[in-house]
Amino acid sequence: MNGRVACLALVLLSAGSAVANESVYVNVSREKCVTIKEEPGMYSVMSCPGHGDYPSFFKEMDIRQSFSFGHLDKRYLDEAFETFIPFNHAGATVEWRVAVDGTPVSTILRWFIENPDPTTGQSVPALEGQVLVVSKVAQKDDGKGCVAGYVDALANPDPNALARKVADEVAPTFRCGVDKAAYHGTQGDRASAPRNELPQ
């Protein structure tokens, strides 16, 4: 009987690990990116390192940044801009969540939010927020990639694990332009409201 239980546990463990996504980390420091177009002092669009033949795209406008991933169609590449209301900047390491067949399905990227002091209106380090942004990766047959969820990295005890759960369970079936990206777990007062602009 014990042998049967042990075998069953081994089978279940194997099955669980067979369907688990894996993480691949890619550096998207801006010096590694190539400018596609820009208006100095206004905006810039860059192509950045991705995973396999899945690219990353960076945009910056009005001291706010946006990242999209995968095989975006022209409308999403040109029109999508997902960021936060306060000034902000994205981190330099993208965590790609890759399915067992090698297909990247989602990404996780840390954002730094420059929250203003309510008395002065100036951004101060003591009020800086950090949010893990989970994005759906655009596939060739769809062309739509967008933010699928948020995790407050300062208000949750294990934000990376929570972000991976969102990346694996929410992002793959998230419908860009239909579903609304939401915070998962606890949202603290430094995790500011997002600003999502997607093609209609």
C-alpha positions in Angstrom: 0.0 0.0 0.0 2.8 2.4 0.9 4.5 1.6 -2.4 1.4 2.4 -4.3 1.0 5.8 -2.5 4.7 6.6 -3.2 4.3 5.7 -6.9 1.1 7.8 -7.1 2.8 10.8 -5.4 5.7 10.4 -7.9 3.4 10.4 -10.8 1.5 13.5 -9.6 4.8 15.3 -8.9 6.0 14.5 -12.4 2.7 15.6 -14.0 2.9 18.9 -12.0 6.4 19.7 -13.1 5.6 18.8 -16.7 3.0 21.5 -16.9 4.9 24.2 -15.0 6.2 27.2 -16.8 9.9 28.0 -16.5 11.6 31.4 -16.1 14.1 32.9 -18.4 15.7 36.2 -17.5 16.6 38.8 -20.1 18.4 42.1 -19.6 16.6 45.0 -21.3 18.9 47.8 -20.2 18.3 50.7 -22.7 21.9 50.5 -24.0 21.0 47.1 -25.3 18.0 48.4 -27.2 17.8 49.9 -30.7 15.9 53.0 -31.5 13.0 52.6 -34.0 11.8 56.1 -34.0 12.0 59.1 -31.7 11.1 62.8 -31.4 13.9 64.2 -29.1 12.4 65.5 -25.9 9.0 64.1 -26.8 9.0 60.3 -27.1 11.0 57.3 -28.2 10.3 53.8 -29.3 12.9 51.0 -29.1 13.3 47.4 -29.9 14.9 45.5 -27.0 16.3 42.0 -26.4 13.6 39.4 -26.1 13.4 35.6 -25.8 14.0 33.6 -29.0 12.3 35.3 -31.8 9.9 37.1 -29.4 11.0 40.7 -29.2 10.5 43.4 -26.5 9.4 46.9 -27.3 10.1 49.9 -25.1 8.4 53.3 -25.3 8.9 56.5 -23.3 6.8 59.7 -23.3 6.4 62.4 -20.7 8.8 60.8 -18.2 6.6 57.6 -18.3 7.6 54.3 -19.7 5.8 51.3 -21.4 6.9 47.8 -22.4 5.2 45.3 -24.7 6.3 41.9 -25.7 6.0 39.4 -28.5 4.7 39.5 -32.1 2.7 42.7 -31.9 0.5 43.7 -34.8 1.0 47.2 -36.2 -1.8 48.8 -34.2 -0.5 47.5 -30.9 3.0 48.4 -31.8 2.0 51.9 -32.8 -0.8 52.8 -30.4 -0.4 50.8 -27.1 1.1 52.6 -24.2 0.6 51.1 -20.7 2.2 52.9 -17.8 1.3 54.5 -14.4 -0.2 58.0 -13.8 2.9 59.3 -11.8 6.3 59.6 -13.4 7.9 56.2 -13.5 10.6 53.9 -15.0 10.9 50.2 -15.7 13.6 47.9 -14.4 16.2 46.2 -16.5 15.4 42.5 -16.1 12.4 40.8 -17.7 11.3 37.5 -16.4 9.8 35.5 -19.3 7.5 32.7 -18.3 8.0 29.9 -20.9 5.6 27.0 -21.5 6.9 23.4 -21.8 6.7 23.6 -25.6 9.1 26.6 -25.5 6.5 29.2 -26.2 6.8 32.4 -24.0 3.3 33.2 -22.6 3.9 36.0 -20.2 6.5 38.4 -18.7 7.1 40.0 -15.3 8.9 43.4 -15.1 9.4 45.6 -12.0 8.3 49.2 -12.2 9.5 52.1 -10.0 6.8 54.7 -9.3 7.9 58.2 -8.5 5.0 59.2 -6.2 4.9 62.9 -5.4 4.9 64.4 -1.9 1.3 65.8 -1.5 2.6 68.9 0.2 5.2 69.8 -2.4 4.2 67.9 -5.5 7.8 66.8 -5.9 8.8 63.1 -6.3 10.7 61.9 -3.2 12.6 58.5 -2.8 10.8 57.8 0.5 7.5 57.6 -1.3 8.7 55.5 -4.2 6.5 52.5 -5.1 7.5 49.3 -6.8 5.1 47.2 -8.8 5.6 43.9 -10.6 3.8 44.3 -14.0 2.6 41.0 -15.6 2.1 41.1 -19.3 0.6 38.8 -21.9 3.0 38.0 -24.7 1.7 38.6 -28.2 1.6 35.5 -30.4 2.0 35.4 -34.2 -1.6 34.3 -34.8 -3.1 37.1 -32.6 -0.8 40.1 -32.5 -2.1 41.4 -29.2 0.2 41.8 -26.1 -0.8 43.9 -23.1 -0.6 44.2 -19.3 -2.6 41.5 -17.6 -2.1 42.2 -13.9 -0.2 44.0 -11.2 1.4 43.0 -7.9 2.5 45.5 -5.3 6.1 44.5 -4.6 6.2 46.4 -1.3 2.9 45.3 0.2 2.9 41.6 -0.3 5.1 39.1 1.6 6.2 37.1 -1.5 5.4 39.3 -4.5 7.5 37.3 -7.0 5.6 34.1 -6.3 2.3 35.9 -6.6 3.4 37.6 -9.9 4.4 34.2 -11.3 0.9 32.8 -10.4 -0.7 35.7 -12.3 1.7 35.2 -15.2 0.9 31.5 -15.4 -2.8 31.5 -14.6 -4.2 34.9 -15.7 -2.0 36.2 -18.5 -2.2 33.4 -21.1 -6.0 33.7 -21.5 -6.2 37.4 -20.8 -8.1 39.3 -23.6 -6.3 42.5 -24.5 -8.7 45.3 -25.0 -11.6 43.4 -23.3 -10.4 42.3 -19.9 -9.2 44.9 -17.4 -5.8 44.4 -15.7 -6.1 44.5 -11.9 -4.0 44.4 -8.8 -3.6 40.9 -7.2 -3.0 40.6 -3.5 -2.6 43.7 -1.4 -2.4 47.1 -3.0 -0.6 49.6 -0.8 -0.7 53.3 -1.0 2.5 53.5 -3.0 1.2 51.2 -5.8 -0.3 53.9 -8.0 -3.2 53.7 -10.5 -2.2 52.5 -13.9 -2.8 54.2 -17.2 -3.7 51.8 -20.0 -4.0 52.9 -23.6 -4.8 50.2 -26.1 -6.1 50.1 -29.7 -9.9 50.1 -29.8 
